[in-house]
Each structure stands twice: as C-alpha cells, then as structure tokens.
Amino acid sequence: MLVRAVFSNPKADIKPGQFIRVKVQGAYYPNAITVPQKAVMQGQKGMFVYLVDKDNIARMQPVDPGSWSGDDWIINSGLKAGDVVVIDGVNKIQPGRQVIPKQKA
C-alpha cells in the first residue's frame, strides 16, 4: 500500500530523501471471522475452505477472503460464527468423507 504522510520534524531527524518504515494501526473489524491462510484453498470456482458438519462430514464451502491480518485471512462472506474449519491436512480431505476433528490447541 502506498501512503503519503505529513508530520512535524522540528529537530530535522528525518532528512529530505530519507525513507522510513511505519506500521499503520487503525483498521478495526468488529466481529470479523478469520481463518489461517493455510486453510483457504483455491479451486476452479474460486476460493474455499473445508467445513466439518455436525456429522463430522467434510464439505467444501466457498468463501470471499478479504485482507490479511497477520497469518490469517479476514473472511468477507461464506462463513458464520461457530463453523468448524479444517486447518491441518486440507490436502488429504475429500468432500463427503467423514473426518475426526481435533480442537486447535
């Protein structure tokens, strides 16, 4: 992201032509749903995750990932609170098959 900022520099600590690296805080997403980046897959029809239903059956769920937050995707749509998402072993999952979920430590 390219950003321009204006700030006071009374002691001339920053000289003309110098660059600084800043971390901007400010984006706040209340009630955001995030999932680890490794859980989000890309298929022919777009991005998806594997969900585990109440019968422990894995199924594909299309998602719309937005920005990153650290190592997680912020999911704009496709998931709701309480959904159980497969994080590890996603390359071994087959939709419609039973899985044995384990809680993330």
Secondary structure as UniProt FT lines:
FT   TURN            10..11
FT   TURN            16..17
FT   TURN            30..31
FT   STRAND          33..36
FT   HELIX           37..39
FT   STRAND          41..43
FT   TURN            44..45
FT   STRAND          46..52
FT   TURN            54..55
FT   STRAND          57..62
FT   STRAND          64..69
FT   TURN            70..71
FT   STRAND          72..77
FT   TURN            81..82
FT   STRAND          84..85
FT   HELIX           90..92
FT   TURN            95..96
//
